[in-house]
């Protein structure tokens, strides 16, 4: 298990470390999901035969709650008896990993600052968190403590109402529409993504548009190729702003999609972007700018984005100033 320690802020990713320590709490939620016998896999790593191995992975969510001794990461006592390990062991889909423990007179005692990694599987992240905390609640020693907010950010992120709906006519359009999604992620805007064809599944497309406002969606981005009527159909069934992304997926090199998207009749406006990935990227930015009208914090992020682009141009110009 190669663990990457990352710091992520919107779309900015910084690598802090790589390590393969199986005793780390970062590895334990991964280990509990490995259903295969891990010993042959380790042997294969040593012998350089990893390409011949297959891994059977549990698809469920996993969470690890670290139980530590009072004083950690500073000075902490050792040799304190740990109670409740058997009760936690009896719980289904729970594994307690020992990190700083020892045996003393047939009892398990603390022997480190980071003592136990209480790890659980669940059908959802929330289920795994609840199960891990139930197990941790059964274990105790003098001065034991653990964080009570593990997984909260993940829950908050998953529970946020999508502000933007991204729709594409076919899953083959995903490589293009991911550009819109990437920009929304950059600005911290929650979104939903689906497939609905104006021609193959018109009822689905109309239902998506008609119910979008009820789901909390404020802007719709629609991408399609060929005779691209998707954005227009959506715009006809909602009063939300619709941004169209024409996609080059036919022998006409996207001209058909561009004209189909931009030539909307009066009363059915669609903000049409450029063809393909640049257009999808701009669709995400335009959606963010629309939302920023009522969100001062988002407006600040948009301003910084524009300033960062200008600074990047200045840096490139500086590199070329002495070019001959």
N, C-alpha and C positions, 0 to 999 in steps of 0.2 A: 504494500500500500504506500504509494508515494503521495504524501500530503503537501499541498501547496498552501503556504500561509499568505493570504492576500489582504490588502486593504482596498475596498471598492467604494467609490463615491460616484454615484450615477454611472457614467461610462468610463470613468478613469480607474484603471486597475494597476496597482503597484504590488510587486512580488516582494514579500518580506523574507521568505525562506522556502526551501524544499527539504523535506526529510522523509525517512522511511522508518521511523521509530514506532513499533507496534504498541508500545506502552503509552503513547500519547493519547489524550482524550479525543484528539481530532481523528485518530485512526479507529477508535472503538466503534463509532456509529457505522463505519464502513465494514469492519470485521463482523459485526453481528448480522449484516445482510448477506454475507458469503455463506451459501448453503453447501458448497462443495467442501470436501476434505482439504484443509489448508496445507497439511504437511506435504503431500505430493507436489503441490504448487510451489512451496518453498524449495523443495528439492530441484524442481525444474528451473527455478531462478538461478540456483547455484550452478547447475549443469548447463545453463544456456539453452534450455528446451522450453522456454515459456510459450513460444509460438505453437507448441503442440498441446497446450492445455486449454481447457474451456472452463469458464466460471459460471456457476449457477447462482444468480443474484436474486435475493428477495426484493420484490418491487416496492414493498411498503416503506413508509417513512421511518427514520430512526433518529433518536435524540440521546445525547449523553449529558448527564448532570454530574459535575465533579464535586465530590465531598472532600473538604479540606479541614486541616487542624487549625485551631485558634492560633493566631500569630503568623500564619503563612501569608505572604512569601518571606516574612522575616523569621525570627526565632520561634520555634514551636516545640511543645513537649512530645516525647515519644513514649511508647509502652503503655498507652491507654487502651483498656479493653473495649472491643467493638461489639455491640449488641445488635441483634436483628438481622444478621446476614442470612440465617436459615429462612426467615420469614420472607425476605426479598427473593431468595432463590426459588421459593415455591411459586412465585408469580409467573404466569405464562408470558413468553416473549420478553423476558427481562434477563439481562446478564450483568453481573456486578464484576467489573474488572478491578483487580488489585494492583495498585500502583505504589503505595507506601505502607505496606503491612508486613507483619512478621508473626511467627508462632512463638508463644511463650506459655509453657505449662498447659499445653493443649488448647489454649485460647488464641484467637486472632487479635493482635494489638496493632496500634498505629506505629509506623516506623518511618514516616515521612510527612511532608507538608501537604502534598496532594495525595490523598489516601486512597480514594475509590472513584471509579468511573461507573456510575449507575446508568446503564444503557437500556433502552427499550425500543421495541418496534410497535408501529400502529398503522391502521388503515389510512390515517391522515396525520399531518404534523401535529395537530392539536391532540389527537389520540395518543401519539407517542410521547408528547410532553406530559400529558396527564398521567400516563402509566409510569414514566420515569420518576415523576415527583411522588407518586404513591409509593413506589419502591424505596426511594430515598427517605421518605417519612417513616419507614419501618426500621431504619438503621440509625444508630446513635452511639456516640461516645462523648466524653466530657470535652466541651468546646467545639464540637463538630459544627460546621456551617457550610452552606452552599448558596449560590445565587438563586433568586426566585424568578428571574426574568428570562430564563433560557428559552429561545425560540419565539420570543414576543415579537421581534421585528419581522420574522417570517410570517407569523399569524397576521400582523398588521398589514403587511404587504399583500397577502393573499385576500384579505377581507376588504381592501380598498375598492370602492366603486369605480369601474372603468369610465374615464371621461371621454375616451375616443374609441370609436368602433372602426376597426380595419376589416374591410370585406374584399375578397378577390373572387374572380369568376371561376378560377380553377386552382387546385393546389400547385400546379406548375408555375403559377404566378408568385409563389412564396419567395423565391430568391430575390425578386424585385421588391415585394412589399415588406420584406424584412428591413429594408433601408428606412422605411417610415417608422417601423417599430423601434429601430435602433435610436432614432432621434428622440422619440417619445421617452425611451429609457434614459437617454442622456439628460433630459430635463425632469426626470422623476414623475412622469405623467402615467397613471395607470390606464391600460387599454385592454380591449378584447379583440380577438381575431377569429375570423371564420371564413367559410367558403359559401357563396350563394351565386348562382348563375341567373342572369336576367332571362336567359332563353331556356335552359334545362330545368331550372327550379324557380320559376317566377314567383310562386306563392311564398317560398322561403325568403326570397329577396324582399318582397313587399312586407312580410311579417317582421323581418329584421328592422326595416326602416320605421314601420308604424309603431313598434314597441320600444325603439331605441331611447326615447326620452324617458319612458317609465323606468328603464334600467339605469338611468343616470348619465347616459351618454350625451355629450354636448356637441361633438363634432364627428362626422363620418368621413372616412377616407375609403374610396372605392377604386380598385385597380382591375382592369380587364383589357383583353386584346381582341383582335378581329373586329367584328361589328360590336364595339364596346358600348352596350346600352345600360350596363349595370349602374353607373353613377346617375344617369338620368332617371332610371326606374326608382332608385332610392330617393332621389330628390323629389320625385313626384308624390312620394308617400310619407314625407316628413317635412316639417318646417325647420329642422336643424340644418346648419350649413353642411354642404357636401363638397368634398374635395375629390376631383377625379384624377386618376393616374393612368394615362394610356400606355399600354404595354405592347412592345414589338414582338408579336408571336405569329405573324402570318407572312405570306409572300410579298405583301405590300409594305413590309418593313415598318409597320406601326402607323402608317399614314391613315389607314382605315380606322384604327382605334382613336387616333388623335381627333379626326374630324367627327367621329361618332360621339366623342365625349364633349368636345368644345361647342358643337352646334346645337345647343339646347334652345327650345322655343321660349318665348317670353313667359315669365312667371315660374320657370323651372331652372333656376340658376345652378350651375356647377362650376366651381373654381378649378379650372383645368391646369394641370402642371405639365412639365416637359415629359417627353417619352422616357420610360424605363426607370432605372435606378436613380438618376439625378432628380427626376420628377417625384419619385417616392420619397426621397430624402427631403425635398422641399415641401412635400405634403405634410410630413411630420413637423417640420419647422413652422409652416403656416398654421397648422392646428395648434401648436404651442403658443404662437403669437395671438391667436384668437382667444385662447383660454387665459392668457396673460392679461387681457383687458380687465378681468375681474379678480386678478390674483397678483398683488404687488410683489410677493416673493418670487413667483414665476417670472414676472416682468424683469426683476433684477437678474435672474439667471439668463434671460434672453439678452439683456444688455451686455452681460459679461461674455456671452457667446459671440456676439458681434464684435466686441472689442478684442477677443482672443483671435478671431479670424483676421482682423486688421493687423494685430501684432505679428501673426504668422507671415503675412505678406511682407511686413517690414523686415523680419528675420531673413526671408528668402532674398529680398532685395539687397540686404547687407552682404550676403554671401556672394552676390554677383557683381558688386560694385567695382571690384578690381579685375573682373574677367576681361581678358584680351584675346 
